[in-house]
Amino acid sequence: SLVALSVAYLIANFVLFVPLQIITLRHMRIPVADYLAAIVPTLVSAALMASAIFAVQMVWPGLSDLASWAQLMILVPFGVAVFAGAMYGLFTDFVHTLRDEALALFRRGEQGAPAE
């Protein structure tokens, strides 16, 4: 069944992914705690987004009667807004750090580009 396949896939991912990540992080000399701290904002925001989408589906029973594309047109922008709002609202410093690092990379790329 589809549920059994999903459970098997989940277990296999956990059994293979976690040890592989730990081994990779050791080789890169990145502490696991630092790695987990770096992904916490994304995980929390994703969990809030999934919860919000689930809540909308529970509160709006007629949503499932709409065509699949219409459901996507409603739920995807809503999910993006919740994710972005959670990232910015809960982890403002993290978002500003990402922005600053992205701008620094962009500027470094402009400086290294050959003159035309």
C-alpha positions in Angstrom: 0.0 0.0 0.0 1.0 3.6 -0.4 1.1 4.2 3.4 3.4 1.2 3.9 5.7 2.4 1.2 5.8 5.9 2.7 6.6 4.5 6.2 9.4 2.4 4.7 10.8 5.3 2.8 10.7 7.5 6.0 12.5 4.8 8.0 15.1 4.2 5.3 15.7 8.0 5.0 16.2 8.3 8.8 18.5 5.3 9.0 20.7 6.4 6.1 20.5 10.2 6.2 21.3 10.8 9.9 24.6 8.8 10.0 25.7 10.1 6.6 25.2 13.7 7.8 27.1 13.0 11.0 30.0 11.4 9.1 30.0 14.3 6.5 30.0 17.0 9.2 32.9 15.3 11.0 35.0 15.3 7.8 34.1 18.9 7.3 34.9 19.6 11.0 31.5 21.2 11.6 30.0 20.3 15.0 26.6 18.7 14.8 25.2 21.3 17.2 26.3 24.1 14.9 24.6 22.4 11.9 21.4 21.9 13.9 21.4 25.5 15.1 21.8 26.6 11.4 18.7 24.6 10.2 16.4 25.3 13.2 14.9 28.5 11.7 14.0 26.7 8.5 12.6 23.6 10.3 10.5 25.8 12.6 9.2 27.9 9.8 8.4 24.8 7.7 6.5 23.2 10.6 4.5 26.4 11.1 3.7 26.6 7.4 2.6 22.9 7.3 0.4 23.5 10.4 -1.1 26.6 8.9 -1.9 24.8 5.6 -3.4 21.9 7.5 -5.5 24.3 9.6 -6.8 26.0 6.4 -7.8 22.6 5.0 -9.6 21.7 8.3 -11.4 25.1 8.5 -12.4 25.2 4.8 -14.0 21.8 4.1 -15.0 22.9 0.6 -11.4 23.4 -0.4 -11.0 19.7 -1.3 -13.9 20.1 -3.8 -11.9 22.5 -5.9 -9.7 21.4 -8.7 -6.2 20.5 -7.8 -4.8 23.5 -9.6 -7.2 25.8 -7.7 -6.1 24.3 -4.4 -2.5 24.9 -5.3 -3.2 28.5 -6.3 -4.7 29.1 -2.8 -2.4 27.0 -0.6 1.0 27.7 -2.2 0.9 31.5 -1.8 -0.6 31.1 1.7 2.2 28.7 2.6 4.9 31.0 1.2 3.5 33.9 3.2 3.4 31.9 6.4 6.9 30.6 5.9 8.3 34.0 5.1 6.5 35.6 8.0 7.7 33.0 10.4 11.3 33.3 9.2 11.2 37.1 9.4 9.1 37.4 12.5 10.9 34.7 14.6 14.4 34.8 13.2 14.9 38.4 12.1 18.7 38.3 12.8 19.1 35.1 10.8 17.3 36.6 7.8 19.4 39.8 8.0 22.6 37.7 8.2 21.6 35.7 5.1 20.8 38.9 3.3 24.1 40.4 4.2 26.1 37.3 3.2 24.2 37.1 -0.1 24.9 40.8 -0.9 28.6 40.3 0.0 28.8 37.3 -2.4 27.1 39.3 -5.1 29.4 42.2 -4.7 32.5 39.9 -4.7 31.2 38.4 -7.9 30.9 41.9 -9.5 34.4 42.9 -8.5 35.9 39.7 -10.0 34.0 40.0 -13.3 36.2 40.9 -16.3 35.7 44.4 -17.7 33.9 44.5 -21.1 
